Amino acid sequence: VGLGYWGPNLARNFQTSADFDLVGLCDQDPRRVERAGAPYPSATQTTDIAELLEKATPDLVAIATPVASHVPLSKAALEFGAHVLCEKPIARSVREAEELLALARKQRLHLFVDHPFKYTGAVRVVQQLYATGALGNLFYIDSVRINLGLFQPDVDVTWDLAPHDLSILSYVLGGKNVTHVRATGSTHNPHGFIDVAYVDLEYKGGLTAHLHLSWLSPVKVRRMIFSGSRSSCIYDDVEASEKVRIYDHGVSFEVDDVEQRRQVLVSYRRGEMRAPAVDLREALAAELTQIAAHIRGAPSGASLGDEGLEIVRILAACETSLAKDGARVAL
Ligand SMILES: NC(=O)c1ccc[n+]([C@@H]2O[C@H](COP(=O)([O-])OP(=O)(O)OC[C@H]3O[C@@H](n4cnc5c(N)ncnc54)[C@H](O)[C@@H]3O)[C@@H](O)[C@H]2O)c1
């Protein structure tokens, strides 16, 4: 449901998946149904979700519409009896997200949330680097996610782009909790939505992450720096092949107490850089495999509603901080 920019990618992956058959397509705009539906003549095609459910009787419905409609459309699918794969962010408020999770539980159905980056080969490499201790203790994380557009009609840039960073960080850091946020931003469009934002996240244990989000950059940048005590890495999603570069560079600090004069000795290490081979297969295909496994009851890494809810909590805290000129907000 929703055949704008992202929906057709979902449709194509359901169609080519060995686990699913694409049984129906829906968009409220008939021209989009016609255009996106052309390659799938045997699938039910409609402008109304009620007709889609009745005619196509799907086991799972994927919702790729603007954020404000995620909750009503997901509810309609769950009440019909279908599992849901909802786009990020799953809801516009914590209360709505909680209601959706409660409905999925009541219906004994799965609510999945589409966080595709964690299924990319590059993010998996970064996760392994952290989990195996190759990065050592992380000092900080810095992320830049900026491009020109795509303006969303009903949310600001934080709600649109930060879910990617938050889901990547949750995956890489093994579910480490964000404890506080600060966010500032500015608006340069007539709708009044914040289109440039700077977000600081504090994690349990003192780790910090900084996110720079913008819809107004002349160039597309998708770069995350993970700075660690043993090594550091740069994940650049725009790079064609060397998406992860690992730097054996570091800095260590020693306190010298000789003659009771506390002196901090800083030593720098400049070693080699290497770029490991990264699986470049499309993330959505891997994601659908995990979702199918989860529905069949096998252990899976699929992102579920509680992960989506946690991200909505952080986004809501960012919104509070933005409204208070960057105040530090506890979660
Ligand atoms: N997971 C990702 O990597 C990723 C990437 C891009 C977008 N998204 C998400 O996908 C969603 C859609 O984004 P987009 O850029 O494709 O938007 P879009 O505006 O290009 O497309 C949205 C489509 O939904 C349709 N629509 C709206 N309300 C509807 C309704 N009630 N019933 C049926 N159709 C309806 C519109 O007609 C439109 O064709 C957003 O939530 C966005 O955050 C996710």
PDBQT file of the ligand as one rigid body, heavy atoms in Angstrom, charges set to zero:
ROOT
HETATM    1  N1  LIG A 401      12.816   2.253   4.640  1.00  0.00    +0.000 N 
HETATM    2  C1  LIG A 401      13.361   3.098   3.792  1.00  0.00    +0.000 C 
HETATM    3  O1  LIG A 401      14.559   3.035   3.491  1.00  0.00    +0.000 OA
HETATM    4  C2  LIG A 401      12.502   4.163   3.195  1.00  0.00    +0.000 A 
HETATM    5  C3  LIG A 401      12.934   4.897   2.093  1.00  0.00    +0.000 A 
HETATM    6  C4  LIG A 401      12.071   5.865   1.576  1.00  0.00    +0.000 A 
HETATM    7  C5  LIG A 401      10.841   6.100   2.166  1.00  0.00    +0.000 A 
HETATM    8  N2  LIG A 401      10.477   5.374   3.250  1.00  0.00    +0.000 N 
HETATM    9  C6  LIG A 401       9.174   5.585   3.904  1.00  0.00    +0.000 C 
HETATM   10  O2  LIG A 401       8.150   5.177   2.990  1.00  0.00    +0.000 OA
HETATM   11  C7  LIG A 401       6.995   5.975   3.201  1.00  0.00    +0.000 C 
HETATM   12  C8  LIG A 401       6.586   6.580   1.867  1.00  0.00    +0.000 C 
HETATM   13  O3  LIG A 401       7.639   7.409   1.412  1.00  0.00    +0.000 OA
HETATM   14  P1  LIG A 401       7.745   7.801  -0.125  1.00  0.00    +0.000 P 
HETATM   15  O4  LIG A 401       8.989   8.636  -0.226  1.00  0.00    +0.000 OA
HETATM   16  O5  LIG A 401       7.594   6.607  -0.959  1.00  0.00    +0.000 OA
HETATM   17  O6  LIG A 401       6.467   8.746  -0.265  1.00  0.00    +0.000 OA
HETATM   18  P2  LIG A 401       5.670   9.131  -1.601  1.00  0.00    +0.000 P 
HETATM   19  O7  LIG A 401       4.955  10.391  -1.271  1.00  0.00    +0.000 OA
HETATM   20  O8  LIG A 401       6.585   9.101  -2.780  1.00  0.00    +0.000 OA
HETATM   21  O9  LIG A 401       4.608   7.947  -1.773  1.00  0.00    +0.000 OA
HETATM   22  C9  LIG A 401       3.558   7.748  -0.884  1.00  0.00    +0.000 C 
HETATM   23  C10 LIG A 401       2.399   7.124  -1.659  1.00  0.00    +0.000 C 
HETATM   24  O10 LIG A 401       1.361   6.766  -0.725  1.00  0.00    +0.000 OA
HETATM   25  C11 LIG A 401       0.102   7.036  -1.360  1.00  0.00    +0.000 C 
HETATM   26  N3  LIG A 401      -0.917   7.147  -0.295  1.00  0.00    +0.000 N 
HETATM   27  C12 LIG A 401      -1.040   8.114   0.648  1.00  0.00    +0.000 A 
HETATM   28  N4  LIG A 401      -2.060   7.829   1.491  1.00  0.00    +0.000 NA
HETATM   29  C13 LIG A 401      -2.606   6.655   1.058  1.00  0.00    +0.000 A 
HETATM   30  C14 LIG A 401      -3.684   5.855   1.514  1.00  0.00    +0.000 A 
HETATM   31  N5  LIG A 401      -4.415   6.214   2.581  1.00  0.00    +0.000 N 
HETATM   32  N6  LIG A 401      -3.976   4.713   0.829  1.00  0.00    +0.000 NA
HETATM   33  C15 LIG A 401      -3.246   4.358  -0.250  1.00  0.00    +0.000 A 
HETATM   34  N7  LIG A 401      -2.202   5.093  -0.725  1.00  0.00    +0.000 NA
HETATM   35  C16 LIG A 401      -1.878   6.220  -0.085  1.00  0.00    +0.000 A 
HETATM   36  C17 LIG A 401       0.339   8.317  -2.139  1.00  0.00    +0.000 C 
HETATM   37  O11 LIG A 401      -0.632   8.485  -3.169  1.00  0.00    +0.000 OA
HETATM   38  C18 LIG A 401       1.747   8.079  -2.685  1.00  0.00    +0.000 C 
HETATM   39  O12 LIG A 401       1.730   7.474  -3.950  1.00  0.00    +0.000 OA
HETATM   40  C19 LIG A 401       7.367   7.017   4.263  1.00  0.00    +0.000 C 
HETATM   41  O13 LIG A 401       6.911   6.564   5.505  1.00  0.00    +0.000 OA
HETATM   42  C20 LIG A 401       8.885   7.029   4.258  1.00  0.00    +0.000 C 
HETATM   43  O14 LIG A 401       9.420   7.323   5.524  1.00  0.00    +0.000 OA
HETATM   44  C21 LIG A 401      11.272   4.421   3.759  1.00  0.00    +0.000 A 
ENDROOT
TORSDOF 0
